[in-house]
Amino acid sequence: MELHTTRSAEETETLAAGFAADLRAGDVITITGDLGAGKTTFVRGACRALGVDGAVTSPTFTIGHRYDAPVPVAHLDLYRFVGLSSSEWGDLEPYFDGTIAFVEWPEQGAAWLPSVRTAVHLEHVAGDERTITITHADDPRI
């Protein structure tokens, strides 16, 4: 488990960019934290490092985005779900095919998600300060 503190959106993006350096196709990363904790900011930093050029925005209303990059990147937000049905999972499953997938609010689809490589938890401390905990798959806390 790694514990980090960032004091700005730029620091959060920089931390995420360093984290992304070891990611490969098939990796699933869950991102948790309260509303406004910086989940999408973290994903944006990782996406930049992975070669995504366009805007990286929260998929809260669209449920998912798929970004072109050397290895495609998927960004899902399951906030609007209360659990997933098999048909809803069928709609989401393609986001995991050959991508590096970031999933916000993963608890809404926990029974359906592929194996998680890393869990990232962001906690708002004060102002722009965040505590970011990164737990890898070999850690029993995932």
trRosetta pair geometry for C-beta under 8 A, 3 or more apart (Angstrom, degrees):
i j d omega theta_ij theta_ji phi_ij phi_ji
1 133 6.4 -11 -173 -170 104 96
1 134 7.1 156 -159 81 53 51
1 135 4.9 -12 -108 -101 85 80
1 136 7.8 -149 -80 13 42 74
1 139 5.7 103 -55 -131 80 156
1 141 6.8 24 -74 32 124 142
2 133 7.1 157 82 -156 54 47
2 134 4.4 -6 56 57 105 101
2 135 7.8 -161 25 -69 66 40
3 131 6.9 -15 -167 -172 91 97
3 132 7.6 149 -158 81 43 50
3 133 5.6 -12 -104 -104 70 76
4 15 5.6 136 145 -141 160 145
4 131 7.3 152 82 -160 48 50
4 132 4.5 -20 66 64 99 99
4 133 7.8 -177 25 -76 71 31
4 134 7.2 29 1 -5 111 106
5 125 7.5 7 -140 -17 102 152
5 129 6.6 -6 -174 -166 98 95
5 130 7.1 165 -153 84 52 48
5 131 5.6 -25 -99 -102 75 64
5 132 7.4 173 -86 18 24 79
6 11 3.8 172 -156 110 99 112
6 12 4.4 147 109 -67 165 68
6 14 8.0 158 -124 51 124 93
6 15 5.8 -109 -71 -12 127 138
6 38 7.8 -177 71 162 130 168
6 128 7.9 -76 121 141 82 86
6 129 7.1 169 89 -146 48 48
6 130 5.0 -4 56 55 92 97
6 132 6.4 30 -2 -8 106 122
7 11 5.6 55 43 20 60 156
7 127 7.9 15 -160 98 75 113
7 128 5.9 70 170 98 48 99
7 129 5.1 -11 -114 -95 64 76
7 130 8.0 -157 -74 21 25 67
8 11 4.7 100 53 5 78 99
8 12 7.1 -138 97 -3 44 85
8 128 5.0 25 -103 140 46 141
9 12 5.5 -54 -151 36 35 114
9 13 6.3 35 152 -18 67 105
9 38 7.1 -164 -113 -131 72 109
9 41 5.0 -113 -146 -145 90 138
9 128 6.7 -84 -29 -157 68 118
10 13 5.7 -54 -148 38 32 110
10 14 6.3 33 153 -20 65 106
11 14 5.5 -52 -144 36 33 113
11 15 6.4 37 155 -20 65 103
12 15 5.8 -52 -150 35 30 112
12 16 6.4 29 152 -17 63 108
12 38 5.2 -102 -146 176 164 136
12 41 4.9 44 103 126 137 119
12 42 5.6 -83 166 -78 105 68
12 45 6.3 -161 120 -22 65 145
12 122 7.8 38 -139 -123 127 132
12 130 6.0 37 -87 44 119 143
12 132 7.1 142 -129 -53 87 142
13 16 5.6 -56 -148 39 32 112
13 17 6.3 39 152 -26 66 103
13 41 6.1 -93 -61 171 83 82
13 42 7.5 -156 -90 -111 46 29
13 44 5.9 -47 -112 94 107 94
13 45 3.0 177 -154 -86 57 110
13 48 6.9 35 -177 23 111 137
14 17 5.6 -48 -147 30 32 115
14 18 6.8 31 154 -15 62 101
14 45 6.4 -89 -20 -149 20 134
15 18 6.0 -58 -157 36 32 109
15 19 6.4 34 148 -20 65 109
15 42 7.5 -45 83 -126 101 86
15 45 6.8 50 59 124 58 160
15 132 6.4 125 125 63 155 158
16 19 5.3 -54 -148 37 35 117
16 20 6.2 40 154 -27 67 105
16 41 7.8 176 -14 127 147 64
16 42 4.5 158 -81 -165 134 62
16 43 7.1 -115 -163 -58 152 12
16 44 7.4 88 83 68 155 53
16 45 3.2 112 64 85 118 117
16 46 4.3 -88 163 -45 105 78
16 49 7.2 -169 118 4 74 128
17 20 5.7 -52 -149 29 30 115
17 21 7.5 52 150 -42 57 88
17 45 4.8 -96 -39 168 79 91
17 46 6.5 -162 -82 -91 39 35
17 48 6.1 -42 -96 77 109 101
17 49 3.7 148 -147 -56 76 128
18 21 6.0 -31 -167 -6 38 116
18 49 7.6 -145 -35 -102 23 161
19 22 7.5 -72 176 32 42 95
19 23 7.7 45 134 -36 70 108
19 46 6.3 -51 79 -97 102 103
19 118 7.8 -179 -178 134 116 164
19 120 7.7 56 -179 -90 164 132
19 134 6.6 -149 -119 -115 130 153
20 23 5.2 -47 -158 9 57 123
20 45 7.5 -170 -16 120 127 74
20 46 3.9 148 -69 -147 125 77
20 47 7.8 -147 -108 -34 157 21
20 49 4.1 137 72 82 135 129
20 50 5.3 -104 173 -49 134 93
20 100 7.9 86 -147 153 92 159
21 49 6.5 -75 -62 163 66 134
23 27 4.9 -125 -155 52 86 158
23 29 7.4 -49 -113 -39 128 129
23 46 7.4 55 -5 -169 153 114
23 50 6.8 -40 71 -92 127 119
23 71 7.8 -159 117 80 94 145
23 100 4.9 63 154 -133 126 139
23 117 7.8 132 -124 92 81 155
24 27 5.6 111 58 -26 58 112
24 71 7.0 -145 -161 -122 40 170
24 100 7.1 156 92 -85 16 104
25 71 4.9 -137 -66 -152 88 123
25 72 7.9 57 -113 44 98 72
25 98 5.3 -23 -163 -164 124 53
25 99 6.6 50 -140 -5 75 1
25 100 6.4 -91 -100 -52 37 72
26 96 8.0 54 -131 175 46 83
26 98 7.5 -20 -57 -114 69 26
26 99 7.9 124 -54 65 27 38
26 100 7.8 -13 38 -90 30 54
26 114 8.0 -105 -170 132 71 152
27 100 5.1 4 60 -131 100 80
27 101 7.2 -174 95 32 55 67
27 117 4.4 -40 -150 5 86 154
27 118 7.4 11 -177 11 112 97
28 96 6.8 -7 -85 -128 110 110
28 101 4.9 -14 -113 71 70 106
28 103 6.6 6 -172 -3 95 119
28 113 6.4 149 171 175 153 106
28 114 5.2 161 -33 76 149 97
28 115 6.6 148 37 90 125 45
28 116 5.1 -91 97 -113 105 52
28 117 5.8 139 53 3 56 86
29 46 7.8 -127 69 -162 162 172
29 100 7.4 17 0 172 110 87
29 101 7.0 174 27 92 69 53
29 102 5.1 -23 73 -107 102 67
29 103 7.1 166 84 21 48 73
29 116 7.2 100 -110 -160 22 86
29 117 6.2 -43 -74 61 68 97
29 118 4.9 -8 -119 68 88 93
29 119 7.5 170 -163 -91 59 25
29 120 6.2 25 173 -4 104 110
30 102 8.0 141 -105 -162 17 53
30 103 5.2 -35 -110 71 64 97
30 106 3.9 -48 -135 -17 118 153
30 113 7.5 37 -77 -179 112 166
30 116 5.4 -23 -14 -134 109 135
30 118 7.6 -160 31 100 66 51
30 119 4.8 -11 62 -119 105 74
30 120 6.9 -177 90 30 53 67
31 39 4.6 121 143 -151 122 100
31 42 6.2 173 -135 78 131 132
31 43 6.4 -71 -48 -56 166 103
31 102 5.8 23 -16 -177 123 97
31 103 6.7 169 20 79 79 42
31 104 4.9 -37 75 -93 105 67
31 106 7.6 122 39 -24 46 105
31 120 5.0 -11 -109 71 67 106
31 121 8.0 162 -161 -87 43 33
31 122 7.2 10 -173 -3 87 107
32 39 7.5 -65 175 -99 1 123
32 104 7.6 146 -85 -150 38 57
32 105 7.3 106 -111 -88 70 31
32 106 6.7 -77 -66 25 96 95
32 107 7.4 65 -108 -22 121 103
32 119 7.0 1 6 -176 111 96
32 120 7.2 166 25 89 66 54
32 121 4.8 -19 71 -110 98 77
32 122 7.3 179 90 25 47 68
33 37 3.1 -125 145 85 126 160
33 38 6.8 -25 101 47 160 69
33 39 5.4 -176 48 -59 112 99
33 121 5.9 138 -64 -169 85 58
33 122 3.6 -31 -66 66 157 81
33 123 6.1 -146 -129 -70 103 43
33 124 7.4 114 179 -23 116 78
34 37 4.9 117 56 -47 66 114
34 123 7.6 64 10 -127 98 56
34 124 6.5 -72 58 8 116 111
36 124 6.4 10 111 -60 91 146
37 122 4.1 140 143 106 112 106
37 123 6.3 -36 -145 -105 122 18
37 124 5.0 -122 -116 -37 67 90
37 130 6.7 108 179 -129 72 116
38 41 4.3 -53 -164 44 78 123
38 42 5.8 87 134 -29 87 92
38 122 4.8 -134 63 176 95 155
38 124 7.3 142 -10 -79 100 82
38 130 5.1 -47 17 -89 151 157
38 132 7.9 -78 88 -81 130 108
39 42 5.9 -55 -156 31 29 111
39 43 6.6 24 151 -14 64 106
39 58 7.9 76 86 -109 100 103
39 104 5.0 92 155 -116 144 118
39 122 5.9 -157 -71 29 63 136
40 43 5.4 -51 -146 39 39 112
40 44 6.1 48 151 -27 67 101
40 56 7.3 171 179 133 89 91
40 57 7.0 4 -170 -172 138 31
40 58 4.4 -72 -83 -76 149 85
40 75 8.0 73 -127 -178 79 136
40 104 7.3 -19 -64 -67 72 149
41 44 5.6 -49 -148 30 31 116
41 45 6.8 31 154 -18 62 102
42 45 6.0 -56 -156 33 31 110
42 46 6.6 27 151 -14 65 107
42 120 6.3 -179 155 139 156 149
42 122 6.3 -151 -33 -58 139 136
42 132 7.1 149 -100 -125 132 134
43 46 5.7 -58 -150 40 35 111
43 47 6.1 38 152 -24 69 107
43 56 6.4 -158 114 164 92 128
43 75 5.5 96 176 -125 145 122
43 102 4.7 148 -119 129 112 165
43 104 7.5 -72 -40 -52 140 108
44 47 5.6 -54 -145 35 29 113
44 48 6.6 34 156 -23 63 101
44 56 4.1 161 -112 87 78 131
45 48 5.9 -49 -151 29 31 112
45 49 6.8 25 154 -13 62 106
46 49 5.9 -62 -154 39 33 109
46 50 6.2 24 152 -14 68 113
46 73 7.8 160 118 -142 97 142
46 102 6.9 134 75 -69 145 139
47 50 5.6 -65 -145 43 31 108
47 52 3.8 -33 169 35 97 140
47 56 4.7 149 59 -94 157 149
47 67 6.1 40 -149 64 121 167
47 69 7.3 -148 -162 -59 72 147
47 73 5.5 168 -118 112 87 166
47 75 7.4 -29 -71 -57 129 129
48 52 6.3 -75 -78 60 32 85
48 56 7.5 -105 -46 -7 77 143
50 69 5.0 42 131 165 92 159
50 70 7.4 -137 172 43 70 89
50 71 6.6 -79 -171 59 110 91
50 73 5.5 105 103 -63 148 132
50 100 6.4 -128 -131 50 155 147
51 69 3.9 131 81 -155 99 96
51 70 5.0 80 29 -1 164 90
51 71 7.9 113 38 32 124 62
52 56 6.1 77 119 -69 141 115
52 67 4.3 5 -120 155 122 143
52 68 7.4 129 -118 72 71 48
52 69 4.9 -56 -64 -69 67 119
52 73 5.7 -66 -59 34 125 139
54 67 6.9 -158 52 -137 104 103
56 65 7.7 166 -141 96 62 155
56 67 7.0 -16 -99 -77 91 150
56 75 7.1 117 -159 -31 94 165
57 65 7.3 119 60 -49 73 156
58 77 6.1 50 -177 -59 80 156
58 104 7.7 -28 -143 23 88 164
59 62 4.8 -81 -158 67 82 92
59 63 5.9 -33 148 92 109 16
59 64 5.2 65 166 -98 157 13
59 65 4.8 -151 -76 -17 124 90
59 75 5.6 150 -10 110 126 93
59 76 6.3 -74 76 -134 141 28
59 77 4.5 172 77 9 80 108
59 104 7.9 158 51 32 90 121
60 77 4.8 -69 -84 116 47 154
60 79 5.7 -17 -134 43 88 135
60 80 7.0 116 -177 -33 69 106
61 80 8.0 89 -109 -43 36 144
62 65 6.7 67 92 -62 131 77
63 76 6.5 -8 159 -149 67 81
63 77 6.4 -141 -145 61 32 73
63 78 7.5 47 -150 -93 83 48
63 80 7.0 -86 -90 44 87 123
63 92 7.3 -104 152 -94 123 100
64 74 6.4 -12 -167 -171 112 95
64 75 6.7 155 -153 83 61 51
64 76 4.4 -18 -99 -102 94 77
64 77 7.4 -173 -75 20 49 65
64 92 6.6 148 -41 -128 146 81
64 95 5.1 -92 -164 -92 151 145
65 74 7.2 163 86 -155 51 49
65 75 4.7 -3 56 56 97 101
66 72 6.0 5 -178 176 96 119
66 73 7.4 159 -158 84 50 46
66 74 5.2 -18 -105 -102 75 75
66 75 7.9 -173 -79 21 32 69
66 95 6.2 -144 -77 -125 104 77
66 99 6.9 -100 -137 -99 96 148
67 72 6.7 159 78 -162 52 67
67 73 4.5 -12 57 63 107 97
67 74 7.7 -169 18 -78 74 27
67 75 7.0 39 -12 -5 110 107
68 72 6.3 -40 -116 -110 37 83
69 72 6.0 141 43 -107 78 28
69 73 5.3 34 18 -10 134 101
71 98 7.6 -143 -161 160 80 75
71 99 7.0 133 154 -142 84 41
71 100 5.7 72 118 -17 118 104
72 98 6.3 57 40 112 114 91
72 99 4.6 -65 97 -106 92 89
72 100 7.6 178 94 21 47 69
73 99 6.1 126 -122 -168 16 102
73 100 5.2 -26 -112 65 73 93
73 101 7.7 160 -166 -86 52 35
73 102 7.2 14 -179 0 97 102
74 95 4.0 126 -156 -180 147 91
74 96 6.7 -94 40 -73 159 40
74 99 4.2 70 -12 133 103 158
74 100 7.3 -179 26 82 72 42
74 101 4.2 -11 66 -112 111 80
74 102 7.0 -175 93 29 60 62
75 101 7.8 -176 -73 -156 29 55
75 102 5.0 -3 -114 64 69 106
75 104 7.7 27 -180 -8 80 102
76 92 6.5 59 -124 -150 146 113
76 95 5.8 91 -59 139 118 163
76 101 6.8 9 2 -173 108 100
76 102 7.1 177 28 91 65 56
76 103 4.8 -7 66 -116 106 72
76 104 6.8 -160 99 30 55 71
77 80 7.7 64 118 2 90 89
77 103 8.0 169 -82 -162 28 50
77 104 4.4 -7 -113 63 72 117
77 105 6.1 61 -169 23 61 112
78 81 4.8 -46 -176 29 84 121
78 84 7.5 -60 -147 -63 126 111
78 103 6.6 17 -11 -175 113 96
78 104 6.8 -178 21 88 70 61
78 105 4.4 -145 67 94 78 101
78 106 6.5 94 32 -99 135 27
78 107 8.0 -174 90 56 127 48
78 108 3.9 -171 135 67 116 126
78 109 4.9 -120 -128 -11 159 111
79 104 6.8 -17 -40 117 95 105
79 105 4.4 160 -71 -25 61 165
79 108 7.0 -168 -90 -24 15 153
81 84 5.7 2 -177 -76 145 74
81 88 6.8 133 -121 163 126 154
81 105 7.7 150 43 122 92 124
81 108 4.2 118 80 163 102 129
81 109 6.3 39 90 -56 154 91
82 108 6.8 -79 -103 -143 19 99
83 108 6.6 -124 -59 -172 20 63
83 109 7.5 116 -160 -92 33 46
83 111 7.4 14 -149 22 89 122
84 88 4.6 -136 -160 88 83 121
84 89 5.0 96 145 -58 129 87
84 92 7.3 -63 -143 18 144 142
84 108 6.9 93 -41 140 89 78
84 109 4.5 40 -23 -117 132 87
84 111 7.2 -158 47 60 98 96
84 112 5.0 -57 70 1 139 146
85 88 4.7 96 50 7 76 102
85 89 7.0 -138 93 -4 40 86
86 89 5.6 -52 -147 37 33 113
86 90 6.4 44 150 -27 63 101
87 90 5.3 -45 -151 28 35 119
87 91 7.0 37 150 -18 61 98
88 91 5.7 -52 -159 31 37 111
88 92 6.6 23 149 -10 67 110
89 92 5.6 -66 -147 45 37 105
89 93 5.9 57 155 -48 71 97
89 109 7.2 142 -96 -152 90 114
89 112 4.4 -133 -111 -155 130 149
90 93 5.8 -31 -138 5 28 120
91 94 7.9 -59 173 18 31 99
92 95 5.6 -43 -176 17 63 119
92 96 7.7 50 140 -15 77 100
92 109 7.3 -68 90 -136 168 158
92 112 7.6 83 73 125 130 137
93 96 6.1 -63 -167 31 47 108
93 97 7.4 56 143 -36 72 98
94 97 5.3 -38 -154 8 51 120
95 99 6.5 -61 166 37 54 152
95 101 6.0 100 136 -120 93 121
96 99 6.2 -122 -144 46 23 103
96 101 5.2 -32 -107 -44 69 155
96 114 5.6 139 -165 -5 150 133
101 114 7.8 92 52 43 143 118
103 106 4.6 79 116 -86 116 97
103 109 7.3 -101 -173 58 137 123
103 113 6.5 -123 32 -119 176 132
105 108 5.1 21 142 0 101 118
106 109 6.3 -80 -162 55 53 84
106 110 6.1 85 143 -79 82 73
106 113 6.0 7 -161 -54 106 159
106 116 7.5 58 -173 -92 162 134
107 110 5.5 -5 -141 -41 39 116
109 112 4.9 -62 179 51 90 107
109 113 5.5 103 115 -47 97 93
110 113 6.1 -46 -136 14 29 113
113 116 6.6 29 129 -59 128 93
115 137 7.1 49 161 -130 103 135
116 119 6.0 41 150 -61 139 85
116 137 6.4 174 101 -94 65 95
116 142 5.7 -151 86 -178 119 126
117 136 7.1 -32 158 -152 65 71
117 137 5.1 -67 -150 -36 37 122
118 134 6.2 -7 -176 -170 116 90
118 135 6.8 154 -160 80 64 46
118 136 5.3 -29 -104 -109 85 56
118 137 6.6 -76 -64 -33 48 77
118 142 7.9 -107 -136 -98 23 139
119 134 7.6 160 83 -154 50 43
119 135 4.7 -11 60 61 97 101
119 141 7.7 -118 52 109 138 91
119 142 5.1 171 -10 -114 123 94
120 132 6.6 -12 -169 -170 95 96
120 133 7.3 157 -156 82 45 53
120 134 5.4 -9 -105 -104 77 74
120 135 7.9 -172 -75 24 33 68
121 132 7.2 161 82 -154 49 48
121 133 4.5 -6 56 56 100 101
121 135 7.6 25 -1 1 103 107
122 130 5.4 -18 -164 -172 97 126
122 131 7.4 149 -157 78 47 49
122 132 5.3 -12 -103 -103 73 79
123 130 6.6 142 71 -162 44 70
123 131 4.6 -14 60 59 103 97
123 132 7.7 -169 22 -74 69 37
123 133 7.7 34 -4 -4 107 101
124 129 7.7 101 -167 85 53 61
124 130 6.1 -40 -102 -105 43 77
125 129 4.1 -54 62 108 117 106
125 130 6.3 -173 1 -99 92 19
125 131 5.7 94 -55 -21 111 92
126 129 5.3 15 57 45 65 116
135 139 4.7 -111 -172 72 90 147
135 141 5.2 -83 -159 80 150 113
135 142 5.6 177 122 -63 114 89
136 139 5.3 106 62 -6 63 104
136 142 7.5 -82 114 -37 23 135
137 142 5.7 -68 -120 46 44 162
139 142 5.8 98 77 -14 84 95
